[in-house]
Amino acid sequence: MKGTAFWTLFMIAAIVILVLAGLHMAIMHLSVFGAYNPGGVAYKILLAAALYHGLYGLRTIVFELGPKKSFQGVFTVLLWILGLVLFGIGAYADLIAKSMGKAL
């Protein structure tokens, strides 16, 4: 993908974050929908969008400092690995929280 495609995904991630974070606030903290809690997939999408948006923003800031091309490639790969690891931790935490909630 070219830089424009990644930037487009960055903007789409921002919109997804706004929508899902708003729904999260309404459902979990403001009790707008009563006891209804869709959870699951919506939280994983929110997590993925937030990680992509934040890490791509960090990548953009670092690249504006003008590092060498070799560093840029390594840094991009490290951010992808970091993002996947953090997503895995978040998804696992969601599964554990759900299993604890069912056991109670």
Rosetta constraint file for C-alpha pairs under 8 A:
AtomPair CA 1 CA 5 HARMONIC 6.01 0.50
AtomPair CA 1 CA 6 HARMONIC 7.03 0.50
AtomPair CA 2 CA 6 HARMONIC 6.72 0.50
AtomPair CA 3 CA 7 HARMONIC 6.16 0.50
AtomPair CA 4 CA 8 HARMONIC 6.10 0.50
AtomPair CA 5 CA 9 HARMONIC 6.28 0.50
AtomPair CA 6 CA 10 HARMONIC 6.14 0.50
AtomPair CA 7 CA 11 HARMONIC 6.37 0.50
AtomPair CA 8 CA 12 HARMONIC 6.20 0.50
AtomPair CA 9 CA 13 HARMONIC 5.94 0.50
AtomPair CA 10 CA 14 HARMONIC 6.39 0.50
AtomPair CA 10 CA 52 HARMONIC 7.13 0.50
AtomPair CA 10 CA 53 HARMONIC 5.41 0.50
AtomPair CA 10 CA 56 HARMONIC 7.03 0.50
AtomPair CA 11 CA 15 HARMONIC 6.50 0.50
AtomPair CA 11 CA 53 HARMONIC 7.93 0.50
AtomPair CA 12 CA 16 HARMONIC 6.22 0.50
AtomPair CA 13 CA 17 HARMONIC 6.04 0.50
AtomPair CA 13 CA 49 HARMONIC 4.81 0.50
AtomPair CA 13 CA 50 HARMONIC 6.94 0.50
AtomPair CA 13 CA 52 HARMONIC 7.13 0.50
AtomPair CA 13 CA 53 HARMONIC 5.87 0.50
AtomPair CA 14 CA 18 HARMONIC 6.28 0.50
AtomPair CA 14 CA 49 HARMONIC 7.27 0.50
AtomPair CA 14 CA 50 HARMONIC 7.67 0.50
AtomPair CA 14 CA 53 HARMONIC 6.58 0.50
AtomPair CA 15 CA 19 HARMONIC 6.27 0.50
AtomPair CA 16 CA 20 HARMONIC 5.95 0.50
AtomPair CA 16 CA 46 HARMONIC 6.99 0.50
AtomPair CA 16 CA 49 HARMONIC 6.64 0.50
AtomPair CA 17 CA 21 HARMONIC 5.58 0.50
AtomPair CA 17 CA 46 HARMONIC 5.88 0.50
AtomPair CA 17 CA 49 HARMONIC 6.22 0.50
AtomPair CA 17 CA 50 HARMONIC 6.31 0.50
AtomPair CA 18 CA 22 HARMONIC 5.97 0.50
AtomPair CA 19 CA 23 HARMONIC 6.25 0.50
AtomPair CA 20 CA 24 HARMONIC 5.97 0.50
AtomPair CA 20 CA 42 HARMONIC 7.07 0.50
AtomPair CA 20 CA 43 HARMONIC 7.94 0.50
AtomPair CA 20 CA 46 HARMONIC 6.08 0.50
AtomPair CA 21 CA 25 HARMONIC 6.14 0.50
AtomPair CA 21 CA 46 HARMONIC 7.21 0.50
AtomPair CA 22 CA 26 HARMONIC 6.17 0.50
AtomPair CA 23 CA 27 HARMONIC 5.95 0.50
AtomPair CA 24 CA 28 HARMONIC 5.65 0.50
AtomPair CA 24 CA 29 HARMONIC 7.46 0.50
AtomPair CA 25 CA 29 HARMONIC 5.11 0.50
AtomPair CA 25 CA 30 HARMONIC 6.26 0.50
AtomPair CA 26 CA 30 HARMONIC 4.88 0.50
AtomPair CA 26 CA 31 HARMONIC 6.14 0.50
AtomPair CA 26 CA 32 HARMONIC 5.42 0.50
AtomPair CA 26 CA 33 HARMONIC 7.52 0.50
AtomPair CA 27 CA 31 HARMONIC 5.18 0.50
AtomPair CA 27 CA 32 HARMONIC 5.61 0.50
AtomPair CA 27 CA 33 HARMONIC 5.83 0.50
AtomPair CA 27 CA 34 HARMONIC 7.47 0.50
AtomPair CA 27 CA 36 HARMONIC 7.40 0.50
AtomPair CA 27 CA 37 HARMONIC 6.67 0.50
AtomPair CA 28 CA 37 HARMONIC 7.52 0.50
AtomPair CA 31 CA 35 HARMONIC 7.28 0.50
AtomPair CA 38 CA 42 HARMONIC 7.27 0.50
AtomPair CA 39 CA 43 HARMONIC 5.89 0.50
AtomPair CA 40 CA 44 HARMONIC 6.57 0.50
AtomPair CA 40 CA 94 HARMONIC 7.49 0.50
AtomPair CA 41 CA 45 HARMONIC 6.15 0.50
AtomPair CA 42 CA 46 HARMONIC 6.12 0.50
AtomPair CA 43 CA 47 HARMONIC 6.03 0.50
AtomPair CA 44 CA 48 HARMONIC 6.07 0.50
AtomPair CA 44 CA 90 HARMONIC 7.87 0.50
AtomPair CA 44 CA 91 HARMONIC 6.45 0.50
AtomPair CA 45 CA 49 HARMONIC 6.04 0.50
AtomPair CA 46 CA 50 HARMONIC 6.01 0.50
AtomPair CA 47 CA 51 HARMONIC 6.06 0.50
AtomPair CA 47 CA 87 HARMONIC 6.82 0.50
AtomPair CA 47 CA 90 HARMONIC 7.36 0.50
AtomPair CA 48 CA 52 HARMONIC 6.09 0.50
AtomPair CA 48 CA 87 HARMONIC 6.54 0.50
AtomPair CA 49 CA 53 HARMONIC 5.95 0.50
AtomPair CA 50 CA 54 HARMONIC 5.97 0.50
AtomPair CA 51 CA 55 HARMONIC 5.90 0.50
AtomPair CA 51 CA 83 HARMONIC 6.17 0.50
AtomPair CA 51 CA 86 HARMONIC 7.98 0.50
AtomPair CA 51 CA 87 HARMONIC 7.57 0.50
AtomPair CA 52 CA 56 HARMONIC 5.80 0.50
AtomPair CA 52 CA 83 HARMONIC 7.17 0.50
AtomPair CA 53 CA 57 HARMONIC 6.06 0.50
AtomPair CA 54 CA 58 HARMONIC 6.22 0.50
AtomPair CA 55 CA 59 HARMONIC 6.09 0.50
AtomPair CA 55 CA 79 HARMONIC 6.56 0.50
AtomPair CA 55 CA 83 HARMONIC 7.33 0.50
AtomPair CA 56 CA 60 HARMONIC 6.14 0.50
AtomPair CA 57 CA 61 HARMONIC 6.30 0.50
AtomPair CA 58 CA 62 HARMONIC 6.23 0.50
AtomPair CA 59 CA 63 HARMONIC 6.06 0.50
AtomPair CA 59 CA 75 HARMONIC 7.78 0.50
AtomPair CA 59 CA 76 HARMONIC 7.10 0.50
AtomPair CA 59 CA 79 HARMONIC 7.82 0.50
AtomPair CA 60 CA 64 HARMONIC 6.22 0.50
AtomPair CA 61 CA 65 HARMONIC 6.97 0.50
AtomPair CA 62 CA 66 HARMONIC 7.51 0.50
AtomPair CA 62 CA 67 HARMONIC 7.64 0.50
AtomPair CA 63 CA 67 HARMONIC 6.22 0.50
AtomPair CA 63 CA 72 HARMONIC 7.05 0.50
AtomPair CA 67 CA 71 HARMONIC 6.36 0.50
AtomPair CA 67 CA 72 HARMONIC 6.62 0.50
AtomPair CA 68 CA 72 HARMONIC 6.40 0.50
AtomPair CA 69 CA 73 HARMONIC 6.48 0.50
AtomPair CA 70 CA 74 HARMONIC 6.52 0.50
AtomPair CA 71 CA 75 HARMONIC 5.87 0.50
AtomPair CA 72 CA 76 HARMONIC 6.07 0.50
AtomPair CA 73 CA 77 HARMONIC 6.37 0.50
AtomPair CA 74 CA 78 HARMONIC 6.18 0.50
AtomPair CA 75 CA 79 HARMONIC 6.17 0.50
AtomPair CA 76 CA 80 HARMONIC 6.32 0.50
AtomPair CA 77 CA 81 HARMONIC 6.24 0.50
AtomPair CA 78 CA 82 HARMONIC 6.05 0.50
AtomPair CA 79 CA 83 HARMONIC 5.96 0.50
AtomPair CA 80 CA 84 HARMONIC 6.17 0.50
AtomPair CA 81 CA 85 HARMONIC 6.13 0.50
AtomPair CA 82 CA 86 HARMONIC 6.07 0.50
AtomPair CA 83 CA 87 HARMONIC 6.00 0.50
AtomPair CA 84 CA 88 HARMONIC 6.08 0.50
AtomPair CA 85 CA 89 HARMONIC 6.26 0.50
AtomPair CA 86 CA 90 HARMONIC 6.12 0.50
AtomPair CA 87 CA 91 HARMONIC 6.00 0.50
AtomPair CA 88 CA 92 HARMONIC 6.01 0.50
AtomPair CA 89 CA 93 HARMONIC 6.09 0.50
AtomPair CA 90 CA 94 HARMONIC 6.21 0.50
AtomPair CA 91 CA 95 HARMONIC 6.35 0.50
AtomPair CA 92 CA 96 HARMONIC 6.22 0.50
AtomPair CA 93 CA 97 HARMONIC 6.05 0.50
AtomPair CA 94 CA 98 HARMONIC 6.18 0.50
AtomPair CA 95 CA 99 HARMONIC 6.20 0.50
AtomPair CA 96 CA 100 HARMONIC 6.13 0.50
AtomPair CA 97 CA 101 HARMONIC 6.13 0.50
AtomPair CA 98 CA 102 HARMONIC 6.31 0.50
AtomPair CA 99 CA 103 HARMONIC 6.27 0.50
AtomPair CA 100 CA 104 HARMONIC 6.42 0.50
